[in-house]
Structures are given as C-alpha cells and as structure tokens.
C-alpha cells in the first residue's frame, strides 16, 4: 500500500505528516522524494545507512567519426545537440537521456556514458525503513532519483513524501501510489496551492483525501474548499506552538509525546480506513 | 557582414523581440548588399533547448554578429563556438539598432543570463 503525501507549496507539513504517520505505523517504509531538499532523514536519523549512486546516460561523440549529418540534432526534441563549426556540441543538462541520438547515428559516432546525478541512502529508524533521495547540486532533474527510490519498494505500508508543487517530479512520485493525501494550510493561498495538487491527482485518477494543517479556531478556507469539492477530510492538525517546537528540533512528535502519538495514530486509522475503502471500490 | 536580429513578427512594421531563444523569427541582414530575409525559429515553441536551436538557426544562416537585448547561456555557448559576436540592442526599433551597429555604437552583450530552463516542467 503506497500512500503519497503532497501539497502545492513547501512548508505545509508534508514531512511532518508522513514522518509521523510512518512512525506510528509500526513496520513501514518512509521515502523522501523531495530530492532537492530532503529532510525526512533529519527526523528519523536512520542507522545502518547504505548508499547507492544514481546515474543517467549522457551521449558522448567521437568527433573523428562524426561527419556532421545532423541526424541526431534533428532527432533531439529537447534540442540538446548542436552542430557548430564541424563539431557536435552536447548540452548535458538539456539531455533527457532518451538514447535516441545514439540509436539513430548512422556512423555510430555517439555512445553513452554514465554520469552520477545523486544518490539514494537507505537505513532504519526503529521499525521504519527510511530511504532518502539526494540530487547533486547543479543537476537539472531529480526524476532519475525518484525512479530509483520507487523501484522495488518492499511490501507493506509505504509513505511517499513528495516534492512540493505539481511538476513532472511530483507526477513521477505519485504515479504508482494507491492513495494521495493533500496537506493544506488554512489560508486563501493554501487553497490556491491545494487546487494545484487536487487538479493533478484528479488527472491521475487517484483516490485522495486532505489533512488540514495549522488549524486555528474560526474560518478555514481550505476546509470550505474541500467541502465544496467533496474532498474527504481525513483529519485536522492544530496550529500548535508545542508541535512547532518539537518539529523545529527535528524530533518526531509521535515518538516524543503520548498526546501527539495518539493524534497521529487516530489520523493513521482514518487514513488506512479510507485507503482500504477507496482501493476496494477502485479495484 | 551578415547580422541577425530576433524579431517579434514576420511582417513589417516589426520590433526587436525581448528574447533570443524564444523569438519567433530572425531577421538575417546582409550589410554589404542590404539584402534581408526572415528565418523561422523552430526552437521557439519547443519544450526546451530553445536557445540552442535558435543559435543553430543563426549559425546556419552564416551570421557573423547578433544584435539582441539578451541571451541565455546555452545560446551564448553555441554562438561563441561559432565565433559569432553578440551586441546589446537599445530600444525595440530594428532599423535604429542596425544603423547604430553600423556606426559602431552598440555595446558588446555582457550579461548572459543563466537561462529559464525547466520552468513549468
């Protein structure tokens, strides 16, 4: 069972929610797909870390063989190749590693080499298997790392901590999820961001629900939006200075205090009930 | 000398395009013969690498200098590899910029921006 946690912007509480849900779920898997700024490991502090480099394939040209026919230049839909002054130029950061240029080169002047773009670190924190993706600074796309993270996930409950927003990397993160949880803030801006991920997840046809975070007494535009749209509200997390403090110290609230443990246990129960109900009706 | 200017439209009257890579057309102008022609920039509507494609188009037009308000780093790399010099336009009039270039009044383009890659991907 793969549960993706996402939101339209950073700082809504994706990591807070996914870390704490995994912590109360017993034996489970937590995957940090926010490869540009992974922070789940700061909370879990996993041990027995194993590291695995992630590579992509980049074309290299043998200028001696290349005769400038430009088949590769014309083929590349991303315009990663240019032929200038009897030389083929390759723009690595524009390349999407499709391999087409290598395949189509009539003279076999192109070949591929592996380039490291980041790594995956896997470890354990109590009963939680923790996997974090790390994109090297300066690299253009974290998608190869997300693909690596979501390959061969062990059976059982998995929480996927998504990158913020609704771009390609988020789509890659939720692609194989069985259920999506939105985390939303109680402001108009929060509604705007919620709409982005709501539209995306509907496009993917994934069952979904929302957790309203930072709730204060009084009006909650995000809650109103959910009621209008008929989005199931899985739970509410209060705007609480104690929770904020625990979180800012990189501690897991559900492991620190009984009260918070209970909050997230109840939330997990609701989520799992909803996941079972939805996946049963979708299958 | 053959020069290229990114332009907004194929028809006259016309203005200098604010972008190099995403310009829909290039005006290719031969100063010696005053001959000019419009070249479509097929990279303009592409998903990415617009600057690279645009620069390739300009290089293929045997251009020796580009007059543009701005230029991204990938396009600049292609233009430099081809030995094409870049000059910064002033205002959006094509004719005035060409005249200024002929008089040597346009400054070399210094600030190459890091590109707008990956936005919306």
Boltz contact constraints between the chains, C-beta under 6 A:
constraints:
  - contact:
      token1: [A, 78]
      token2: [B, 48]
      max_distance: 6.0
  - contact:
      token1: [A, 78]
      token2: [B, 49]
      max_distance: 6.0
  - contact:
      token1: [A, 79]
      token2: [B, 43]
      max_distance: 6.0
  - contact:
      token1: [A, 79]
      token2: [B, 46]
      max_distance: 6.0
  - contact:
      token1: [A, 79]
      token2: [B, 49]
      max_distance: 6.0
  - contact:
      token1: [A, 79]
      token2: [B, 52]
      max_distance: 6.0
  - contact:
      token1: [A, 79]
      token2: [B, 53]
      max_distance: 6.0
  - contact:
      token1: [A, 80]
      token2: [B, 49]
      max_distance: 6.0
  - contact:
      token1: [A, 82]
      token2: [B, 52]
      max_distance: 6.0
  - contact:
      token1: [A, 82]
      token2: [B, 56]
      max_distance: 6.0
  - contact:
      token1: [A, 82]
      token2: [B, 78]
      max_distance: 6.0
  - contact:
      token1: [A, 84]
      token2: [B, 59]
      max_distance: 6.0
  - contact:
      token1: [A, 84]
      token2: [B, 78]
      max_distance: 6.0
  - contact:
      token1: [A, 84]
      token2: [B, 81]
      max_distance: 6.0
  - contact:
      token1: [A, 84]
      token2: [B, 82]
      max_distance: 6.0
  - contact:
      token1: [A, 85]
      token2: [B, 82]
      max_distance: 6.0
  - contact:
      token1: [A, 91]
      token2: [B, 52]
      max_distance: 6.0
  - contact:
      token1: [A, 91]
      token2: [B, 74]
      max_distance: 6.0
  - contact:
      token1: [A, 94]
      token2: [B, 48]
      max_distance: 6.0
  - contact:
      token1: [A, 94]
      token2: [B, 49]
      max_distance: 6.0
  - contact:
      token1: [A, 167]
      token2: [B, 121]
      max_distance: 6.0
  - contact:
      token1: [A, 168]
      token2: [B, 121]
      max_distance: 6.0
